[in-house]
């Protein structure tokens, strides 16, 4: 039997609520229709961001988690905006962005954006926030790719 060249990605693969485990994070990227493949090198665990926020400050990050506490708003120019908490078993981050939110409370998502360890909003300081460039659900699975 030929060895699987993608087996090295198994430690970071997440179990999804479809009853099976994906054999590779690259398959996950294809399954959700990512424009650019998500690889083991650029997917960051929430625990890692929370443990070392200074290392990721103002850098592009890709994280996965569950959408919680959705808040819809408009900015000063009247554009739609949103915020939510991204949660996994290790912790929680705040996600904010402009536009219409295309996911719902409780959805498992992949978020791509810029991480800030702190941001001042008036007199308030917001810690551990991602300004999202993209928020996509992890529910669009291709059955041919599920192992």
N, C-alpha and C positions, 0 to 999 in steps of 0.2 A: 504494500500500500504506500502511495506517495505521501510524504509529509505535507501538512497544510502550511504554506508560507505565511498565512495570516494568524497562525496560532499564538504568536507573540502578543496579540492584542487582547487575549482572553481575560487578563486580570482586570481590565477596566470596563468590560462589557456589563451592562445592567440587565437584570431580568425584567422583562416587560410583562404586562398583564395579559398576555396572549397564550400563556401556558408553555412557552418554549424560550430557550436562551439563544440569542444570536451568537454565532461563532466568531464574529469580528465586528469591530466598530465601523469599519468601512461599509459593511453590509447595512448597518444602521443608517449611515449617511445616504446610501442609495435608496433605502426604503422610505425615507422621509423626503426625498427629492431635493437634497441639498445641492445648491449650485456649485459649490466647491466641496470636495470630499472632506469629511471630518475625519481626522486621523488621531491616533493615540497621542501624538505630540502636541496637539493644540486643544484637546478637551481637558478642562481643568475641573477638578472636584471642588465643590463648595467648601469643604473642610480645608483644602489647600489655600483658597483665597482668604478664608477667615484666619488661618494660622499665620499667613505671611502677606498681609495686605500691601505692605510697602513694596514688595517685589513686583506686584501686578498693577500698581497705581498708574493710571492713564494708559494702560495697555489694552489691546484687543484680547478678548477672552471668549471662550465658548463653554457654556455650562448647561447641565440638564437638571430638571427638577419638576416639582409640582406647583401649579399656579394656585396661590391663596390670596385672599383679601384684595380682590380686584377693585380699583378705584378709577372711575372715568372722570375726565375733566376737560377743560379747554384752556389754552394758553391766552396770554394777553392779546394776541392777534386773532383770537377766535378759532384757532385750529384745534381739532380734537387731540387729546392726549390721554395717557393712561399710566397707571402704576400698579404693581402687584408685588407680593412677596413670592420669591422662588425658594422652595423648600425641598430639602431631601433629608435623609436620616442624620446627616452631619451638622446641619444648620440652615440658616435662612439669609438670603440677600434681598435687597430691594431692587426692582427693575422699573425703569421709567422710559417712556418714549412718546414721540408724536405719532399721530395717525390713529386709525381704528384698530382696536385689539381684535384679532381673529381667533382667539382661543377663549376657553371658558374656565371658570373656577373649577379646580380639581384636575384639569388636564395635565398630562405629562408633556413637557415642552423642551425644546432646545433653544437657547438664547445666545445670540452673537451680539457683542457690543463692547463698549469701553468701560472698564472697571475704574471706579474712584474709591479710594479708601476713606476719604472724607470730602464733603462739599458743604460750603456755608450757604444757607438760604435765609437771608435776613439775620435774625439773632440765633437761628437754629443751625445745628450741624448735623448733617446726614452722613452716616457711616456705611461703608460697604454697599455701594450702589453700582448698578450697571445701567448705562445709557444704551438701550437696545437699538441695534441697527436692524435686527431681525428676530422675530419670535415665531417659531413653527411648532405645530403639534407633532407628537410622536405617535400618532394614531394611524397615519396613512401607511400601512404595511403591505408589502407585496408578498403574497403567500409563497411564491416561488423562491424567495430569498430567505424564508424562515427555515432554520436548520432542523 
